[in-house]
């Protein structure tokens, strides 16, 4: 992902929002519309491609999950798509039980998986004459359809090519909306469905989207040399495959936006709250100081516990921002003010953010006796 210039991510804050509607998309996915009261319209303004975190308590356990916004900006409402994950407590609950009138805590929008040419993007050029291309899989279509709708409507000369991979036709989210988009922009929107478990007329669009198929698609359907901006959204393996293929063709990384479902690491489940840790009475602790909402917090973290900065901060401030806790979403981003840390994974911060001293606190473990981070920076 590439951060937008002069538009630092705002720190997320939760507000209770009422569910206005729940619409079934597929057998395993729903679109949830939240009503945004007039007093919070500014707090929930967003660019196409951004996401929100949802929070609720199930069976006494707080759960947080991030979901991309699936519609172009509309003041007064917010729409996300939630696809049921295998064994996913939160996504299963949303698909089976969430209904209009329910209230969920929703974090203000965040994320840099956005177009540099979308209306509302500060200090960036218009989309006129631009060529966009996207490769999405499953629920990866959620932010991509919002981006496509926006840039296509912004200029009569914009083109958008989309390769969308699913298991079968019944799994395609926003099937009718994509067809409508094709009907509205027949000469400017190209849609290529790839189905892994259904036979299509073209062998290229049948079967798993592997390296061979992807290479052919990029060289024939999505000629890399003509594309101004790329959007990749899906599981880790597919996104990395696309990034490698584009890099081999000399595509400037600054033109490639990407977002992951997860890291693809089943040994690292999503976090929901800080795990219990007790300071070491012998004094073998890291001293962690953090700034949040203008207030300073301090916590001691045992050296032997290998505790993340986020986990430590949550033990004394449960409102510390986070969502995935897997290094993917970037919600827990903070600036390292002093000390040193080891950041194990990073799928959210760009090189320029790292150079300015930002870290993902969910993945950062202290390596110096004192560490100070600023969530407000």
Secondary structure, 3 states (H helix, E strand, C coil): CCCCCCCCCCCCCEEEEEEEEEEEEECCEEEEEEECCHHHCCCCCCCCCCEEEEEEEECCEEEEEEEEECCCCCCCEEEEEEECCCCCHHHHHHHHHCCCCCEEEEECCECCCCCCCCCCCCCCCCCCCCEEEEEEEHHHHHHHHHHHHHHHHHCCCCEEEEEEEECCHHHCCCHHHHHHHHHHCCCCEEEEEEECCCCCCCHHHECCCCHHHHHHHHHHCCCHHHCCEEEEEECHHHHHHHHHHHHHCCCCHHHEEEEECCCCCCCCCCCCCCCCCCCCCCCCEEEEEEEECCEEEEEEEEHHHCCEHHHHHHCCCCCCCCCCCCCCCCCCEEEEEECCEEECCCCCCCHHHHHCCEEECCCEEECCCEEEEECCC
